[in-house]
């Protein structure tokens, strides 16, 4: 495989790799320049304009507003992707856009922000960092083990939501898939609450986000099982806890990466009055947050390696087939657009 083939825009695996590298090196831009922040502002407008009437009307309004916005965003993403792919190296811009839809560096930074004060014995600071970066629940009464557990749970769940899922949808449906997924996930994060204002308004977003995460959540669990031996755990333990505990959360998806992480790390993850994953295992410590960060890195790395390997194999097959045909560019939509 020569450099020219590696740089061909048809290879999404390499676009994924570059997007992750950009996210890792540059992190998130200021909110005023961040497309996810723009999506959040649009969802906030939808929320403010929701009818203050019956639950049925709020549900229908939410379904039309969120569904219509997702369709419009998918169309815009498809047009943008088609434009970008008509330049030989313009896929680099596509990788830049995709990097803004990921949050691996931000996720690992959030984990470190909790682990640092926890290791220093500053529990109040660790609680503040946890509620600021990772969870919406009240953290004021959590002890050090509960803070560590909540951090690991959030790292595991957000590995799926903020990294694997957008990468999965990009691999499946290109830039439109990643954009629509990120919109639905952001809409669920803003509207998916069971309070009087948002319960029925946010149900369409919550259900669409559940569907969009069905495969990525389970794929993340598998990647964590595969990565477990790299952090001193075992595939078998992660598999066993996942099989036993994945269905114990209210969410149809969150329990999959969290239970796989519990088994991989060999710790119990408990949210009081809600669930216990890995029951009977030791309670986690700040050191286990560090191991969870490594688990996240290795899981994402294995996933990217698999996508690149699959894409390279497909690309080589297509290249061989193309050499047996005349008219090399006749199947290129960009070539057709220039005729």
C-alpha positions in Angstrom: 0.0 0.0 0.0 1.6 3.3 -1.1 1.2 6.7 0.3 -1.2 7.8 -2.5 -3.6 5.0 -1.8 -3.4 5.6 2.0 -4.4 9.2 1.3 -7.3 8.4 -1.0 -10.5 10.0 0.5 -12.4 6.7 0.0 -10.7 5.2 3.0 -12.8 6.1 6.0 -10.5 4.2 8.3 -7.7 6.7 7.8 -10.2 9.6 8.1 -11.2 8.2 11.5 -7.6 7.9 12.6 -6.8 11.5 11.6 -9.9 12.7 13.3 -8.9 11.0 16.6 -5.4 12.4 16.3 -6.7 15.9 15.8 -9.0 15.5 18.8 -6.1 14.2 20.9 -3.7 16.9 19.9 -6.0 20.0 19.7 -8.9 19.2 22.0 -12.2 21.1 21.8 -12.3 24.7 20.4 -14.1 27.5 22.3 -17.8 27.0 22.5 -18.6 29.8 20.0 -16.7 27.8 17.4 -17.9 24.3 18.4 -20.6 22.6 16.2 -21.9 20.6 19.2 -22.4 23.8 21.1 -24.3 25.2 18.1 -26.5 22.0 18.1 -27.1 22.6 21.8 -28.2 26.2 21.1 -30.6 25.0 18.5 -32.0 22.3 20.8 -32.4 25.0 23.5 -34.5 27.1 21.0 -36.7 24.0 20.4 -37.1 23.7 24.1 -38.1 27.3 24.7 -40.6 27.3 21.9 -42.3 24.0 23.0 -46.1 24.3 23.6 -47.1 24.5 27.3 -50.2 22.4 26.7 -50.9 18.7 26.9 -48.4 15.9 27.0 -49.5 14.6 23.6 -48.9 18.0 22.0 -45.5 18.3 23.6 -44.6 14.8 22.4 -45.7 15.5 18.8 -43.9 18.8 18.8 -40.7 17.1 20.1 -41.0 14.4 17.5 -41.5 16.8 14.6 -38.8 19.3 15.8 -36.1 16.7 16.6 -36.9 14.4 13.7 -37.1 17.2 11.2 -33.9 18.7 12.5 -32.1 15.4 12.2 -33.3 14.9 8.6 -32.2 18.4 7.7 -28.8 17.9 9.3 -28.4 14.6 7.5 -29.1 16.3 4.2 -26.7 19.1 4.9 -24.0 16.6 6.0 -24.5 14.6 2.8 -24.1 17.7 0.6 -21.0 18.8 2.6 -19.5 15.3 2.3 -20.1 15.1 -1.4 -18.4 18.5 -1.9 -15.5 17.6 0.3 -14.8 14.3 -1.5 -14.5 16.0 -4.9 -11.0 17.3 -3.9 -8.1 14.9 -3.7 -7.1 15.9 -0.2 -10.1 17.8 0.9 -11.0 14.7 3.1 -8.6 16.3 5.5 -11.2 18.9 6.1 -13.7 16.1 6.6 -11.5 14.6 9.3 -11.3 18.0 11.0 -15.1 18.2 11.1 -15.3 14.7 12.4 -12.8 15.5 15.2 -15.2 18.1 16.5 -17.9 15.4 17.0 -15.6 13.3 19.2 -14.5 13.9 22.8 -11.8 11.4 23.7 -9.3 14.0 25.0 -12.0 15.8 26.9 -13.3 12.6 28.4 -9.9 11.5 29.7 -9.2 15.0 31.0 -12.5 14.8 32.9 -11.5 11.5 34.5 -8.1 13.0 35.5 -9.8 16.1 37.0 -11.6 13.8 39.5 -8.7 11.4 40.1 -6.1 14.1 40.9 -7.9 15.5 44.0 -9.1 12.1 45.0 -5.5 10.8 45.1 -4.5 13.9 47.2 -7.3 13.1 49.7 -9.3 16.2 48.8 -12.8 14.6 48.6 -14.8 17.9 48.4 -12.8 19.0 45.3 -13.2 15.5 43.7 -17.0 15.7 44.3 -17.0 19.2 42.6 -15.0 18.0 39.7 -17.3 15.0 39.2 -20.5 17.0 39.2 -18.9 19.7 36.9 -17.4 17.3 34.3 -19.2 14.0 34.3 -22.6 13.6 36.1 -25.7 15.5 36.8 -26.6 13.8 40.1 -26.0 15.3 43.5 -22.5 14.4 44.6 -22.3 16.2 48.0 -22.8 13.0 50.1 -20.7 10.6 48.1 -17.7 9.0 49.8 -14.4 8.5 48.0 -15.3 5.0 46.7 -18.6 6.2 45.4 -16.9 9.1 43.7 -14.5 6.7 42.0 -17.3 4.4 41.0 -19.4 7.3 39.5 -16.3 8.5 37.6 -15.6 5.0 36.1 -19.3 4.6 35.2 -19.2 7.9 33.3 -15.9 7.1 31.6 -17.3 3.8 30.4 -20.7 5.1 29.2 -19.2 8.2 27.5 -16.6 6.1 25.7 -19.7 4.7 23.9 -21.6 8.0 23.6 -18.8 10.4 22.8 -16.2 8.3 21.0 -17.3 4.9 19.7 -20.8 5.8 18.6 -19.9 8.8 16.4 -17.0 6.8 14.9 -19.3 3.9 14.3 -21.9 6.1 12.6 -19.2 7.7 10.5 -17.9 4.3 9.4 -21.5 3.2 8.5 -23.0 6.4 7.0 -20.2 8.9 6.6 -20.3 12.5 7.9 -24.2 12.6 7.8 -24.3 9.7 10.1 -21.9 11.2 12.6 -23.7 14.6 12.5 -27.2 13.1 13.0 -25.9 10.9 15.8 -24.3 13.7 17.6 -27.4 15.8 17.3 -29.6 13.1 18.8 -27.2 12.4 21.6 -27.0 16.1 22.4 -30.8 16.4 22.3 -31.2 13.5 24.7 -28.6 15.1 27.1 -30.6 18.3 27.1 -34.2 17.1 26.9 -34.1 13.5 28.2 -35.2 14.1 31.7 -38.3 13.0 33.6 -39.3 16.4 35.0 -42.6 18.1 34.2 -41.2 20.3 31.5 -39.1 17.8 29.6 -40.5 14.3 30.1 -42.9 14.3 27.0 -41.0 16.9 25.0 -37.8 14.8 25.3 -39.2 11.3 24.8 -38.7 11.3 21.0 -35.0 12.4 21.4 -34.5 9.8 24.2 -35.9 7.0 22.1 -34.1 7.9 19.0 -30.8 8.1 21.0 -31.5 4.7 22.4 -31.9 3.2 18.9 -28.8 5.0 17.7 -26.7 3.6 20.5 -28.0 0.0 20.4 -25.0 -1.3 18.4 -22.3 1.2 19.6 -23.0 0.4 23.3 -22.6 -3.3 22.7 -19.6 -2.8 20.5 -18.0 -0.7 23.2 -18.5 -3.5 25.7 -16.8 -6.0 23.3 -13.9 -3.6 22.8 -13.5 -3.3 26.6 -13.5 -7.1 26.9 -10.7 -7.3 24.3 -8.7 -4.5 26.0 -9.1 -6.0 29.5 -5.9 -8.1 29.4 -3.9 -4.9 28.4 -4.7 -3.4 31.8 -4.2 -6.5 33.9 -7.8 -7.8 33.7 -9.2 -10.7 31.7 -11.6 -11.1 28.8 -13.4 -13.8 30.7 -14.1 -11.8 33.8 -15.3 -8.8 31.7 -17.6 -11.2 29.6 -19.0 -12.8 32.8 -20.0 -9.5 34.5 -21.3 -8.1 31.2 -23.5 -11.2 30.7 -24.8 -11.0 34.3 -25.2 -7.3 34.8 -25.7 -5.5 31.5 -29.4 -5.4 31.8 -29.5 -4.0 35.4 -29.6 -0.3 34.4 -32.7 1.6 33.4 -31.1 2.5 30.1 -31.1 -0.2 27.5 -27.6 0.7 26.5 -25.6 2.2 29.4 -25.3 -1.1 31.3 -23.3 -2.7 28.5 -20.1 -0.6 28.6 -20.4 -0.1 32.4 -20.7 -3.7 33.2 -17.9 -4.7 30.8 -15.7 -2.1 32.4 -16.5 -3.3 35.9 -15.5 -6.8 34.9 -12.4 -5.7 33.1 -11.2 -3.6 36.1 -12.4 -6.1 38.7 -14.4 -3.5 40.7 -18.0 -3.1 41.8 -19.8 -0.1 40.3 -22.8 0.9 42.4 -25.3 3.8 42.1 -27.3 3.7 45.3 -30.9 2.7 44.9 -30.4 2.1 41.2 -27.9 -0.7 40.3 -24.9 -2.7 41.3 -22.6 -3.9 38.6 -19.9 -6.4 39.5 -21.5 -7.0 42.9 -19.1 -8.7 45.3 -15.9 -7.3 43.7 -13.8 -4.7 45.5 -14.9 -1.1 45.7 -12.9 1.2 43.3 -10.3 3.7 44.3 -8.6 6.6 42.5 -6.1 4.2 41.1 -8.9 2.4 39.3 -9.9 5.6 37.6 -6.4 5.7 36.1 -6.8 2.1 35.0 -10.2 3.0 33.5 -8.6 5.8 31.5 -6.2 3.2 30.1 -9.1 0.9 29.3 -10.7 3.7 27.4 -7.6 4.3 25.3 -7.0 0.7 24.5 -10.6 0.1 23.6 -10.7 3.0 21.2 -7.3 1.9 19.8 -8.5 -1.6 19.1 -11.7 -0.3 17.4 -9.7 2.0 15.2 -7.3 -0.7 14.2 -10.1 -3.0 13.3 -11.8 -0.3 11.1 -8.5 0.5 9.4 -7.8 -3.1 8.7 -11.2 -3.7 7.3 -11.1 -0.6 5.1 -7.6 -1.4 3.8 -8.7 -4.9 2.8 -11.7 -3.5 1.1 -9.7 -0.8 -0.6 -7.1 -3.3 -1.9 -9.9 -5.5 -3.3 -11.5 -2.5 -5.0 -8.1 -1.4 -6.4 -7.5 -4.9 -7.9 -10.9 -4.9 -9.4 -10.5 -1.5 -10.9 -7.2 -2.5 -12.6 -9.2 -5.1 -14.6 -11.6 -2.5 -16.0 -11.1 0.4 -18.4 -12.2 3.9 -17.6 -10.8 4.2 -14.1 -12.9 7.2 -13.1 -16.2 6.3 -14.5 -17.6 5.2 -11.1 -16.5 8.4 -9.3 -19.4 10.7 -8.6 -17.0 13.6 -8.7 -15.9 12.6 -12.2 -19.5 12.3 -13.3 -20.2 15.8 -12.0 -17.4 17.2 -14.2 -18.8 15.6 -17.4 
